[in-house]
Amino acid sequence: IVDQHGQVSNLKSMERFFADYQNKHKSSIKLVNYTNEGDPIFYTIDYNGINITFIKNTTNDKYAGTKSITSNTCSGIVRNVENGTTVYMLKGCKGKSANNGKIEVLTVKGN
């Protein structure tokens, strides 16, 4: 899945991952999100049938203050659709990237 300033390609992979999660089937996806300067930030999301592991890699972001690879363990993923915008959010997360136990994975406008 590629997210380039809100232009998302290969969204079907995210939908398939979400369906796999709902059906308790192991699944994995990779996302690339480009910064305003054009540098890639890589995300890997693995579901083992119980928990989700979220890995964020900012080592290729030239303007990142701290280049790092961080890992979080999360209890699940939710999809919220409101006013034509779909947001995929990890929940029950523990680790550095979590904000109140949540990590926003992907926002898609116009669905």
C-alpha positions in Angstrom: 0.0 0.0 0.0 1.4 3.4 -1.0 0.1 6.6 0.6 1.5 9.6 -1.2 0.0 12.7 0.4 -3.5 11.2 0.5 -3.3 9.5 -2.8 -3.6 5.8 -1.8 -2.8 2.9 -4.1 -3.4 -0.8 -3.5 -6.2 -0.1 -1.0 -7.5 -3.6 -1.6 -4.6 -5.0 0.4 -5.7 -3.0 3.4 -9.3 -4.2 3.0 -8.1 -7.8 2.7 -5.9 -7.4 5.9 -8.9 -6.0 7.8 -11.1 -8.9 6.6 -8.4 -11.4 7.6 -8.3 -9.8 11.1 -12.0 -10.0 11.5 -12.0 -13.7 10.5 -8.9 -14.4 12.7 -6.7 -15.4 9.8 -3.0 -14.6 9.9 -2.1 -11.8 7.6 0.6 -9.2 6.9 0.8 -6.0 5.0 3.4 -3.3 4.2 2.7 0.4 3.8 4.9 3.2 2.5 3.9 6.8 3.5 5.8 9.6 1.8 6.8 12.8 3.8 6.3 16.2 2.3 9.9 16.1 1.2 9.4 12.8 -0.6 11.1 10.5 1.9 9.6 7.1 2.6 8.5 5.9 6.0 7.8 2.2 6.0 5.2 0.3 8.1 4.9 -3.4 8.5 1.7 -4.8 10.1 1.6 -8.5 11.1 -1.4 -10.3 12.5 -0.6 -13.7 14.0 -4.2 -14.6 14.8 -4.1 -13.1 18.3 -2.1 -9.8 18.3 -0.9 -7.3 15.8 2.7 -6.2 15.6 3.3 -2.8 14.1 6.8 -1.8 12.9 7.6 1.8 11.9 10.9 2.4 10.0 12.0 6.1 9.6 15.6 5.4 8.7 15.2 6.7 5.2 13.6 10.0 6.3 16.4 12.6 5.8 14.5 15.1 7.9 13.6 12.9 10.8 15.0 14.1 14.1 15.7 10.6 15.2 15.9 7.8 12.6 14.6 4.6 14.1 12.8 1.3 13.8 10.1 1.0 16.5 7.8 -1.9 17.3 4.5 -2.0 19.0 2.1 -4.8 20.0 -1.6 -4.1 19.5 -4.7 -6.0 20.4 -6.7 -5.1 17.3 -7.6 -2.9 14.4 -10.8 -0.8 13.7 -12.1 0.8 10.6 -14.1 4.0 11.1 -16.0 5.6 8.2 -17.3 9.1 8.6 -18.3 11.7 6.0 -16.6 9.8 3.2 -13.4 9.3 5.0 -12.1 5.9 6.1 -9.6 5.6 9.0 -7.8 2.4 9.9 -6.6 2.6 13.5 -4.7 0.1 15.7 -6.0 -0.2 19.2 -4.7 -1.5 22.5 -1.1 -0.7 21.5 1.9 -0.8 23.8 5.1 0.8 22.7 6.8 4.1 21.7 4.6 4.9 18.7 1.2 4.5 20.5 -0.8 7.6 21.4 -3.2 6.7 24.2 -3.0 3.1 23.0 -3.9 3.9 19.4 -1.9 4.2 16.2 -3.5 5.6 13.1 -2.4 3.5 10.2 -4.2 4.8 7.1 -6.7 7.6 6.2 -8.5 7.4 2.9 -10.7 10.3 1.8 -13.5 10.0 -0.7 -14.6 6.4 -0.1 
